[in-house]
């Protein structure tokens, strides 16, 4: 049988004996006080969870990074938060994600999205480098100027590295278009 999804509040009731669980659920201790039919449905749902196992529905708040499983996109919940089944997000393509299609984003997904947004602000794809961009190693602050770019390698000053080495060891200090120390000729 498939695990039942329950709320965090309903999970608290799972420590009770089935008799106490039914009693407390009927009296609205672990859920909103709706109609008698709604309370009955809630009791049945939690009892199924008690018997078949359960999964706690994720709780989201403003500022959380979430991953939409249908759109395969990562976004941050914005100040509009959500109403019921929708979470309002700061996505360039979508205003909101459906709750059922969303989960908390992993740290790797968040880092990748932040990187994508950083490069996108400068009209670039992630790690699209151009001659004149200035990078620094993550371990020190010595500037490295991009002097040559091809499909597999990037030359920084006189050092030629693979794209993956540059991505792993460096970060962007300044894009060529934003440099004030060179003329735009």
MOGIRA-V924474 format. One line per field, one symbol per residue. psi: psi as a letter, one per 20 degrees, with the letter a starting at -180 (. if undefined). A space follows every 10 residues. Layout:
psi: ???
This chain:
psi: qqqqprrhgh hhiiirqhgh ggghghjjhj rqnbrhgghg hgghghghhh girrpppqpq rpiqpqpohg ilqprppaii erodjqoprl qhhqhqqpgi jqrpqrhghg ggghgghghh hklqqpkoqq piqprqqiia jpqopoiqpa hhqppodjpp qqghgghhir qpgpqhhipi iqqj.
